[in-house]
Each structure stands twice: as structure tokens, then as C-alpha cells.
């Protein structure tokens, strides 16, 4: 198999909101931009998200209040410089979307019709355009600027030159069954989610944490990987849709009530002030505990009573997100969709809050490598507020696109570089070796094992011994996978056995780092809850966990959080 090598100035891995916004901005500067998408465009986690975008645009709002809400919601372990850059840029970057062709809901007087996201103190949720349409519009704008988008590309490795600078990637084009390579002056990771590490998840099948694993290979630094957000409400049945998001209380109106099997409004026990409008970490954990303690619904969830709400206030309704409304009708029936009967829901893995460490220019610690969106950290701290993610991808996608484009100038590698060529050759051998020899156990068997371990041991509720069990199991699986996993059919086009065989080592990489970070944080904070350390420990843990790979060995440390913008004493008084 001959290896096709394609050259560009900026290579973007991922075609969700962050990747496409980065492509749009980089292409404005007249550079050659290449985007690799693991699946079709639109696709990925952006296309299945709820559709509300948060920015401080209301008359009673301000970037300063958005800053406070984000840091307080993140339990004070956000990087404040990133939060400051985010809230400052969010209004313009989000409203840019209207200029590009998106439609937001507005009142008769022309002002935006804003919604109150969970964890916010002001109405700043902008809604209207479904995210698949946003992706289509961003993709079209990027293409008009000269960007090239390649679909069905499973990226397997980042390439580095002889000075250690990231300068491209290798990939399997599984639509054509070909191994290909890309070289570029700068690379942006925008690979999004890792929810498919869990057995119950709202994320699409492509969300296996590939970008985190790719960054681990090149010694990138990671912060707060223990912080995994679980959405409070998701389908409990039928099995094939279990975990797909039903959102949170604000999606249904101000009088939504969560009930256990005894009919008790249980959220009053967990957050007496906000109840169902608590932050996602509290709401998800409360539902999980109710089920674990035997007060769950018949299908292993809790009851969501929307009967006191006006349907015009509902987000999952024909006048808002008609596709989500129709899904509830199809799977739960029209009475539940129309607020006439309570429906069942379960917590579900949604969003990797931690990730690759970046600065305010989206640079990582590795030369030539940038990151934006869900793969990056530490904007959200220990908990992401509802509607912050879709604003994040517009703000930091834009920043990454501009800075990677500027950084690429004068750094264009040549495919004939011996260091690059040898990496391409080695990776080609490793990728094709999966078709050879007696190793014919299917990767999906091991994927289910990883998902079960993550849900049971690194899930909504954690405990030290279970985290140690997860680490031991991942080490065992790594050895078995190396010897036994192969591809059971010879065809290479659209061979998902091949894709999954490439995903499994990456999932083990990510799961191991998440479990190690969770074991190191000996407290509970936000999305990270440990039964053996159930309290927040500000004296010792107003810190970021730091994970880095040195020659296959993980080093887990911690570092102080950047609190240079607003002192924590002032924030805690809110």
C-alpha cells in the first residue's frame, strides 16, 4: 500500500464546532487548511448537543457575572485566565454565528429571547438554530475560504519533526480503506468527547477520547482528567437509545420536579436552595444515589414530573427542537412528550471537563500543537455550566485557528524529512498488522469491558479501592489486547472492526489517565465525588491534577490553580 502524503499549513483534527470554527478563522488568513473528521460532517458530539449557547448579552448581565457563575459553578478550580478570555469573547463570537447565517430566537422587539441555563444567575442562554445546522454553516464558510475537509478519517498518530515539533498526523481513511499521512506547519486537536468510555453515555460512537490519547503520545500535559460530567437526565429505555440526553430541568420549564419511587421530591435533600436547578454534578449524583439506594424507577432511573409547566416554555417541543420532541414521542409516548405524564430518566456520561492543558492562545506544552473545545482544559474547573460548551467551541475554536495559522508560518515541514518518514512507515506497519496473524478476537468485546469498568469504578460516584481496581484492569486488558485483538475480515473499506481495533488502545490510554487522576484527588469536588473523601478540601485541593506520560509511565502530580483574576474569598461570598 503506497502512502499518500498531503501537505497543508494548518491541520485540524476534528470537525465539530471547535474544529470548524478554527478552520474558518485560519482560512481567512489565506493559508492552506485541512480538516479531518472521524465521521460525516455534520457529526460528532456537537451535532447531538442541546442547542443552547451561553453569552452575557442580556441587559442585566455582564462578562463579570458570567465569570463569577462559571468559576463558582466550577468549584473554584477553573483557570481564571481562560475563563476571563472566554467571557470577554463569548458575546461577539457567538453573535458572529448570526452574521454567518444562523438564526437565533428573538422577541417582537428584536432582542434575544434568553433562557436560564442550569447554574447561572442570569438569563443568558441563546437558542434557535439546531447544532447540525450550525456545523453546516461553519463548514460551508470554511470551504468557501479554501479549507479542505476529509470525512471518515481515523487519526492514529501525531507526527513530530527531529526537533520535537508536532508537524502532522497519520490516519486511516476507512471510507476507502487506505492509510494516509498529513504534514502541516501547525496542528489543532479539536477531537471532542470521550463519553464512549462509559456504558451509559449521551455521546455518539465516535467519542472515544482519541485526541487525549494522541496528545499523550507526544508528552502533552493534562489537567483535571478526573472531572467527567454526567448529564442528569437521559433515556432509560429502550436499550439502543439508553443514555441519549434528555437534558436537565431547565429544558422543560421552571416547575419541573424530580421524584423517586416513593414520590418524594428528592432534590430538596441535595440542594435545598436550587433543587432541580442545581448544577449538573449535584443533580446527576442525586439521581444516581436515589437509584443505588433502591428508590429508582422500574427501568433504573428517576421520575421527571413536568405536568406543572407550560409547554411553550419547553425546549424539547415542536416550536423549539422538534426532532427531540419527536424522539420522546417515539420512545416514551405522546403523553410524556406533552407534559401530561412523568417520564423516567437516568444520569449519563456527557462531557470530559478535564483535558489537554492550554494557555489563552490555545497552545499546549508541545511545540506546534494547539487544542480547543472539549479535548482542552481548564475552562470549566470541576463542573461545566449548562450552555457554556457551545460558546466555548466558538471562542476557543476561533482563537486556536488564528494562533495556529500564525504559528505555522515558517514552520512548514517536508514529507522527505527522514524523521517524519520513519514515523509514517512505522505507523503504517502497526495499523496493517491488525489484519495479520492469529489475533482474531474482536475489539468490541474489549470495548464493553472498558465501558463497564469506567461506569462502575470511575463513574458518577467513586471510591479509592474501585479506582485501583480500574487501573489494574486496564493494565491487564492492555496486555491481552496487544496479543489478541485483530480484524476478523479482510475488507478494508468501512470496516468498523478495524476502526474499533484502533480505538481500543486509545480508550485504555484515556481511561487509565482518568482513573489515575481520580485516585490522586483525595476529596470530592464538583463532578468528582468520592465516598471515602466526601467533602471539599480547600486547604489541600484548590489545585489542578496534572498527568503526563514519560516513556509509557504516568506521572501524576498537582499544581496551584490560576486565581489571578478574582480572589477566591470574593467568589465564595456570592
LUMMARSE-937401 format. One line per field, with one value per residue (C-alpha): x, y, z. Coordinates in Angstrom, 1 decimal. Example, Ala and Ser with C-alpha at 12.3 -4.5 7.8 and 13.67 -1.06 7.14 Angstrom:
REM residues 2
east	(12.3, 13.7)
north	(-4.5, -1.1)
up	(7.8, 7.1)
//
This chain:
REM residues 574
east	(0.0, 1.5, 1.2, -0.4, 1.1, -0.9, 0.6, -1.1, -0.2, -2.8, -4.1, -7.2, -8.2, -11.9, -14.8, -17.2, -17.9, -14.4, -12.6, -14.9, -14.6, -10.8, -10.9, -13.0, -10.7, -7.4, -8.7, -9.4, -5.7, -5.1, -3.4, -3.9, -6.2, -7.0, -9.7, -10.0, -13.4, -13.7, -17.2, -19.5, -20.0, -22.1, -21.5, -19.8, -20.9, -21.7, -24.4, -26.3, -25.9, -28.9, -28.6, -28.4, -25.4, -24.4, -23.1, -23.5, -25.7, -28.7, -29.4, -28.9, -25.9, -22.1, -19.0, -18.0, -21.2, -20.7, -17.1, -18.4, -21.1, -18.5, -15.9, -18.4, -20.0, -16.6, -16.0, -13.1, -10.6, -11.0, -8.0, -9.2, -7.2, -9.1, -12.4, -11.6, -10.8, -13.9, -16.5, -14.9, -15.0, -18.2, -20.8, -19.0, -18.0, -21.5, -23.3, -20.9, -23.0, -26.0, -23.7, -22.7, -26.3, -27.6, -30.9, -31.5, -34.8, -35.7, -38.7, -41.0, -38.8, -35.8, -34.0, -32.7, -35.2, -32.9, -33.2, -31.8, -29.2, -28.5, -26.0, -26.4, -27.7, -28.8, -30.8, -28.0, -28.9, -29.3, -31.2, -32.8, -30.6, -30.0, -26.3, -26.2, -27.2, -24.5, -22.0, -23.2, -22.9, -19.4, -18.3, -19.6, -17.9, -14.6, -14.9, -15.6, -12.3, -10.4, -10.3, -10.4, -12.5, -11.8, -14.5, -14.2, -10.6, -9.5, -6.3, -3.8, -0.7, 0.7, 4.0, 6.9, 10.0, 13.5, 13.2, 10.1, 7.6, 4.3, 4.0, 1.2, -0.6, -1.3, -4.8, -6.9, -9.4, -11.9, -14.3, -11.6, -9.6, -6.4, -3.6, -2.7, -0.4, -0.7, 2.1, 1.5, 3.1, 0.8, -1.8, -5.0, -6.7, -10.4, -11.5, -14.1, -15.6, -14.7, -18.2, -18.0, -15.6, -18.8, -21.6, -24.3, -23.5, -25.1, -22.2, -22.1, -20.0, -17.0, -16.4, -13.7, -11.2, -8.9, -7.5, -6.5, -4.6, -2.9, -1.7, -0.5, 1.8, 3.6, 4.0, 1.4, 0.3, -3.3, -5.2, -8.2, -8.9, -10.8, -13.6, -16.2, -19.6, -22.8, -26.0, -28.8, -31.4, -31.2, -33.3, -33.5, -35.1, -35.2, -31.7, -30.4, -31.2, -30.3, -28.1, -29.1, -29.6, -32.9, -31.1, -31.9, -34.7, -34.5, -35.2, -38.8, -39.7, -39.5, -41.8, -40.1, -39.8, -37.6, -39.3, -38.1, -40.2, -41.7, -43.0, -40.5, -39.0, -35.6, -33.5, -34.5, -32.2, -29.2, -29.6, -32.4, -31.9, -31.8, -33.4, -33.9, -32.0, -28.8, -25.6, -25.3, -22.9, -25.2, -28.4, -26.7, -25.2, -28.5, -30.4, -27.6, -27.7, -31.5, -31.3, -28.4, -30.2, -33.3, -35.6, -35.4, -38.0, -38.8, -36.0, -33.3, -33.9, -35.9, -39.2, -39.3, -42.6, -43.2, -47.0, -47.0, -45.1, -46.4, -45.3, -44.3, -41.5, -40.2, -37.1, -37.9, -41.1, -42.2, -41.7, -38.1, -36.3, -38.9, -36.5, -36.0, -39.8, -40.4, -37.9, -39.7, -43.0, -41.4, -39.7, -41.8, -45.2, -47.1, -48.4, -44.9, -43.8, -46.7, -46.1, -49.1, -47.3, -43.9, -41.1, -38.1, -34.5, -31.0, -27.7, -25.5, -21.8, -21.7, -18.7, -15.0, -14.3, -10.6, -8.2, -5.1, -3.6, -3.8, -3.0, -5.1, -3.8, -4.8, -1.1, -0.2, 3.2, 4.2, 5.5, 3.3, 0.3, -2.9, -6.1, -9.7, -13.1, -13.8, -10.4, -8.8, -8.8, -9.2, -12.0, -14.7, -12.9, -14.8, -18.2, -19.4, -22.4, -25.2, -24.7, -21.1, -19.7, -21.3, -19.9, -16.5, -16.1, -16.8, -14.4, -11.5, -12.0, -11.6, -8.5, -6.9, -7.5, -5.8, -2.8, -2.1, -2.2, 0.3, 2.5, 2.6, 4.3, 7.9, 7.4, 6.2, 7.8, 8.8, 7.5, 11.0, 12.3, 13.8, 12.3, 8.8, 9.2, 10.3, 7.3, 4.9, 6.5, 6.3, 2.7, 1.7, 3.1, 1.3, -2.0, -1.9, -0.5, -4.1, -5.0, -2.2, -1.5, -3.8, -5.1, -8.8, -10.7, -13.0, -12.3, -15.9, -15.6, -12.9, -14.8, -17.6, -15.2, -13.7, -17.1, -18.3, -15.1, -15.5, -19.1, -18.7, -15.3, -14.8, -18.4, -20.8, -19.6, -16.0, -14.1, -10.3, -10.4, -12.6, -10.2, -7.3, -9.3, -9.9, -6.1, -5.3, -8.0, -6.7, -3.2, -4.5, -6.6, -3.7, -1.6, -4.4, -5.4, -1.8, -1.7, -5.2, -7.1, -7.2, -9.5, -11.8, -12.5, -10.1, -12.1, -10.7, -13.5, -15.9, -14.5, -15.6, -13.7, -10.6, -11.7, -12.6, -9.3, -7.5, -9.8, -9.2, -5.6, -6.7, -9.6, -7.2, -4.9, -7.6, -9.3, -6.0, -5.2, -8.8, -8.6, -5.1, -6.2, -9.3, -7.3, -4.9, -7.6, -8.4, -11.5, -14.9, -15.4, -17.9, -18.1, -15.6, -17.3, -15.5, -17.4, -14.1, -13.4, -16.9, -16.0, -14.3, -10.8, -9.9, -6.8, -5.2, -7.1, -7.7, -5.3, -5.3, -4.3, -1.6, -1.0, 1.9, 3.3, 7.1, 8.0, 4.9, 4.9, 2.3, 3.4, 0.5, 1.1, -0.8, -0.3, -2.0, -5.0, -4.6, -6.6, -5.0, -8.2, -10.5, -9.6, -11.5, -12.6, -14.6, -16.0, -17.1, -19.1, -21.6)
north	(0.0, 3.3, 6.1, 9.3, 12.3, 15.6, 18.9, 22.0, 24.9, 24.1, 20.6, 20.4, 17.0, 17.1, 18.7, 19.6, 23.2, 24.0, 22.4, 24.0, 27.5, 27.1, 26.2, 29.2, 31.6, 30.1, 30.1, 33.8, 34.3, 32.8, 29.6, 26.0, 24.4, 20.7, 19.3, 15.6, 14.3, 10.8, 10.6, 12.6, 16.4, 17.4, 14.9, 14.2, 15.4, 19.0, 17.8, 16.0, 18.7, 20.6, 23.8, 26.5, 28.8, 31.0, 34.5, 37.7, 39.7, 40.5, 44.0, 42.9, 40.7, 41.3, 39.3, 39.7, 38.0, 35.2, 34.9, 34.5, 32.0, 29.9, 29.9, 29.3, 26.5, 25.0, 25.0, 27.5, 25.2, 26.8, 28.5, 32.1, 33.4, 31.1, 32.0, 35.7, 35.2, 33.1, 35.5, 38.5, 37.0, 34.9, 37.7, 38.6, 35.0, 33.7, 36.5, 36.1, 33.0, 35.1, 37.0, 33.7, 32.7, 31.1, 32.1, 32.8, 33.2, 36.9, 38.7, 41.0, 44.0, 42.3, 41.4, 37.9, 35.6, 34.3, 31.1, 30.5, 27.7, 25.5, 27.0, 30.5, 33.6, 35.5, 34.6, 34.2, 31.1, 31.9, 29.4, 28.9, 27.1, 23.4, 22.5, 20.3, 23.4, 25.5, 22.9, 23.0, 26.8, 26.8, 24.1, 26.0, 29.2, 27.3, 25.6, 29.0, 30.2, 27.3, 24.8, 21.1, 18.7, 14.9, 12.7, 9.2, 9.8, 7.8, 9.6, 7.1, 9.1, 12.6, 13.2, 15.1, 16.5, 15.9, 18.9, 17.6, 19.9, 18.3, 18.6, 16.3, 13.0, 9.6, 8.3, 5.5, 6.7, 3.9, 5.0, 4.0, 1.5, 3.5, 4.5, 8.2, 10.9, 14.6, 17.1, 20.7, 23.7, 23.5, 21.0, 21.7, 19.0, 19.5, 15.9, 16.5, 14.0, 10.8, 9.7, 6.3, 5.2, 4.6, 2.1, 4.8, 7.8, 10.6, 10.8, 9.4, 6.3, 8.3, 9.9, 7.5, 10.1, 9.8, 13.3, 12.8, 9.6, 11.3, 14.1, 11.6, 10.0, 13.3, 14.1, 16.7, 17.8, 17.1, 18.8, 17.6, 14.5, 13.1, 15.6, 13.9, 15.5, 13.4, 14.9, 14.4, 13.2, 10.6, 7.9, 4.7, 2.6, 1.2, -0.2, 1.1, 4.7, 4.4, 7.3, 9.7, 13.0, 14.3, 17.4, 18.9, 20.6, 24.0, 22.2, 21.6, 24.7, 26.3, 23.9, 20.6, 18.2, 15.1, 12.3, 9.0, 5.8, 7.0, 10.1, 12.3, 15.4, 14.2, 17.2, 19.1, 16.8, 17.5, 21.3, 22.9, 26.3, 25.4, 21.9, 20.7, 23.8, 22.7, 22.4, 19.3, 17.5, 17.7, 16.8, 13.8, 12.5, 12.8, 10.8, 8.1, 7.8, 7.5, 4.6, 2.9, 3.1, 1.4, 4.4, 4.2, 3.8, 0.4, 0.9, 2.1, 5.8, 8.5, 10.2, 13.7, 15.4, 18.3, 18.5, 21.9, 23.5, 25.4, 23.6, 26.9, 27.0, 23.6, 23.3, 19.8, 20.9, 21.3, 25.1, 24.7, 21.4, 19.4, 16.4, 16.0, 16.3, 13.6, 11.3, 11.5, 10.7, 7.8, 6.2, 7.3, 8.3, 11.5, 11.9, 12.2, 14.4, 16.7, 17.1, 15.0, 12.2, 11.9, 10.1, 8.1, 9.3, 8.3, 10.1, 9.7, 10.4, 13.6, 15.8, 15.4, 18.6, 18.0, 17.6, 18.8, 21.8, 25.0, 28.7, 31.6, 31.3, 27.5, 26.4, 23.2, 22.5, 20.7, 23.0, 23.0, 21.5, 23.5, 22.3, 23.7, 22.6, 19.6, 18.0, 21.0, 22.2, 24.0, 26.4, 24.6, 23.6, 20.8, 21.3, 22.7, 25.0, 24.3, 26.1, 27.0, 24.3, 25.6, 29.1, 27.6, 26.0, 29.2, 31.3, 28.9, 27.4, 30.9, 31.6, 28.3, 28.9, 32.3, 31.4, 28.1, 29.9, 32.5, 29.8, 27.7, 30.4, 29.5, 26.0, 24.0, 20.6, 18.5, 14.9, 13.9, 14.6, 11.3, 11.6, 12.1, 9.4, 6.8, 7.5, 7.2, 3.8, 2.5, 3.6, 2.0, -1.3, -1.1, -0.3, -3.0, -5.6, -5.9, -7.9, -10.4, -13.4, -15.4, -12.4, -12.5, -11.5, -8.6, -5.3, -4.8, -7.4, -5.4, -2.1, -3.4, -4.3, -0.8, 0.8, -1.4, -0.7, 3.1, 3.2, 1.0, 2.4, 5.8, 6.9, 9.2, 8.1, 6.9, 5.2, 4.6, 0.8, 0.8, 3.3, 1.0, -1.9, 0.1, 0.8, -2.9, -4.0, -1.5, -2.9, -6.4, -5.5, -3.7, -6.8, -9.0, -6.5, -6.3, -10.1, -11.0, -8.1, -8.2, -7.6, -10.5, -9.7, -8.8, -6.0, -2.5, -0.2, 0.8, -1.9, -0.9, -3.9, -2.1, 1.2, -0.3, -2.2, 1.2, 2.8, 0.2, 1.2, 4.8, 4.2, 2.4, 5.3, 7.7, 5.5, 4.9, 8.6, 9.5, 6.8, 7.8, 11.5, 10.5, 8.4, 11.2, 13.8, 12.8, 15.0, 15.5, 18.5, 19.1, 16.2, 14.2, 12.6, 10.0, 8.2, 7.8, 11.6, 13.1, 16.7, 19.5, 20.2, 23.7, 23.6, 20.9, 20.7, 24.2, 22.7, 21.1, 17.5, 17.1, 13.9, 13.4, 10.3, 9.8, 6.8, 4.9, 5.7, 8.1, 10.9, 12.3, 15.5, 18.7, 22.4, 25.6, 26.9, 30.2, 32.6, 35.8, 37.5, 37.3, 36.1, 33.1, 34.9, 37.3, 34.5, 32.4, 35.3, 35.1)
up	(0.0, -1.1, 1.4, 0.2, 2.0, 1.9, 2.8, 4.4, 6.7, 9.4, 10.1, 12.3, 13.8, 14.4, 12.6, 15.4, 16.4, 17.6, 14.6, 12.0, 13.7, 13.7, 10.1, 9.2, 11.1, 9.8, 6.2, 6.5, 6.7, 3.3, 4.5, 3.4, 5.9, 6.2, 8.5, 9.4, 10.6, 12.1, 10.6, 8.4, 8.7, 10.5, 13.2, 16.5, 19.9, 18.7, 16.4, 19.3, 21.9, 23.2, 21.2, 23.9, 23.8, 26.8, 26.5, 28.5, 26.1, 28.3, 29.7, 33.3, 32.6, 32.2, 31.4, 35.0, 36.2, 33.6, 35.0, 38.6, 37.6, 35.7, 38.5, 41.3, 39.3, 38.7, 42.4, 42.1, 40.3, 36.9, 35.2, 35.7, 32.7, 30.4, 32.0, 31.5, 27.9, 27.4, 28.9, 27.2, 23.8, 24.0, 23.1, 19.8, 18.8, 19.5, 17.7, 14.7, 14.0, 13.0, 10.6, 9.1, 8.6, 11.8, 13.2, 17.0, 18.7, 19.2, 20.8, 18.9, 19.9, 18.3, 21.5, 22.0, 23.8, 26.5, 28.7, 32.2, 32.0, 35.0, 37.4, 36.0, 37.9, 34.8, 31.7, 29.1, 27.1, 23.4, 21.4, 18.0, 15.5, 15.8, 16.1, 13.0, 11.0, 12.8, 11.7, 8.1, 8.1, 9.6, 7.2, 4.2, 5.3, 5.8, 2.4, 0.8, 2.4, 0.8, 3.6, 2.7, 4.8, 4.7, 6.2, 7.7, 8.8, 11.9, 13.1, 14.6, 15.5, 15.6, 13.7, 15.1, 13.4, 14.6, 17.0, 18.7, 17.0, 16.1, 12.3, 11.1, 11.6, 10.2, 9.6, 8.2, 5.6, 6.3, 3.5, 1.1, 3.2, 2.8, 5.2, 4.6, 6.2, 6.6, 7.2, 8.3, 9.9, 13.0, 14.3, 16.2, 18.3, 18.3, 18.7, 21.3, 23.7, 25.5, 26.6, 24.8, 27.5, 29.6, 29.2, 29.6, 27.6, 25.6, 23.2, 19.6, 18.8, 17.6, 21.0, 22.3, 23.5, 20.5, 20.9, 24.6, 23.6, 20.6, 22.9, 25.4, 22.7, 22.3, 26.1, 26.4, 29.9, 31.1, 33.9, 35.9, 33.9, 36.8, 36.1, 33.9, 33.7, 33.7, 32.4, 35.0, 32.5, 29.7, 28.3, 30.4, 27.6, 25.0, 25.3, 22.0, 22.9, 26.6, 27.7, 24.9, 26.6, 27.8, 29.2, 32.6, 34.4, 32.6, 29.3, 30.5, 32.4, 35.9, 37.7, 36.8, 39.7, 40.1, 42.1, 43.4, 43.5, 46.8, 45.2, 47.1, 45.6, 46.4, 45.1, 48.2, 50.2, 47.9, 47.2, 49.2, 47.6, 43.9, 44.0, 40.4, 39.1, 40.9, 38.9, 36.8, 39.1, 42.0, 40.0, 38.4, 41.6, 43.4, 40.8, 40.8, 44.6, 44.7, 42.3, 44.0, 47.4, 46.0, 45.3, 41.5, 38.7, 37.1, 34.4, 36.8, 36.7, 38.5, 37.6, 35.9, 36.5, 34.0, 34.4, 36.1, 33.2, 30.2, 27.0, 25.4, 28.0, 26.9, 24.8, 23.5, 21.9, 18.2, 18.3, 19.6, 19.0, 17.1, 16.5, 20.3, 20.9, 18.2, 19.9, 23.2, 21.4, 19.6, 22.6, 25.6, 24.1, 23.4, 26.9, 28.3, 25.5, 26.0, 29.8, 30.8, 32.5, 34.3, 32.4, 33.5, 33.2, 34.3, 34.6, 31.5, 30.7, 28.7, 28.8, 29.6, 31.7, 32.1, 29.1, 27.4, 29.2, 27.1, 27.6, 26.5, 22.9, 22.9, 22.9, 24.6, 26.1, 22.9, 20.1, 17.1, 18.9, 19.8, 21.3, 21.5, 22.7, 24.8, 24.4, 26.1, 29.7, 32.2, 31.5, 33.5, 36.7, 38.4, 36.7, 33.4, 33.5, 31.0, 27.7, 28.3, 26.0, 22.7, 23.5, 24.4, 21.0, 19.2, 21.4, 21.6, 18.1, 16.8, 19.0, 18.1, 14.4, 14.3, 16.5, 14.8, 11.4, 12.6, 14.2, 11.1, 9.1, 8.6, 10.0, 7.1, 7.2, 4.2, 3.8, 2.8, 6.3, 7.5, 11.0, 9.6, 7.0, 9.5, 11.8, 8.8, 7.9, 11.5, 11.9, 8.6, 9.7, 13.1, 11.5, 8.9, 11.3, 12.7, 9.6, 10.1, 12.3, 14.7, 16.7, 15.8, 18.9, 18.0, 19.6, 20.6, 23.3, 25.0, 24.4, 26.5, 29.3, 29.3, 29.4, 32.3, 34.3, 33.7, 34.7, 37.8, 39.0, 37.5, 37.2, 39.0, 42.4, 43.0, 45.8, 46.2, 46.0, 42.9, 41.2, 42.0, 40.6, 37.4, 37.0, 37.5, 35.0, 32.4, 32.7, 32.3, 29.3, 27.7, 27.7, 26.4, 23.6, 22.4, 21.9, 20.8, 19.1, 15.3, 12.4, 11.6, 7.9, 5.1, 3.6, 4.5, 3.3, 6.0, 8.2, 11.7, 13.2, 12.0, 13.5, 16.9, 17.0, 16.6, 19.2, 22.0, 22.9, 22.9, 25.2, 27.6, 27.4, 28.4, 31.0, 32.7, 33.0, 34.2, 36.9, 38.0, 38.3, 40.2, 42.6, 43.3, 44.2, 47.7, 48.1, 46.5, 44.2, 41.5, 39.1, 41.1, 44.1, 46.3, 49.1, 51.0, 50.8, 50.6, 51.5, 49.5, 50.9, 50.1, 52.3, 50.1, 46.9, 45.4, 42.8, 39.4, 39.0, 36.4, 34.4, 31.9, 30.2, 30.3, 28.2, 29.0, 32.7, 34.1, 36.4, 38.5, 40.4, 41.1, 40.7, 42.1, 40.2, 38.4, 40.6, 39.3, 38.2, 41.2, 44.7, 46.0, 49.1, 46.9, 44.8, 47.9, 49.2, 46.3)
//
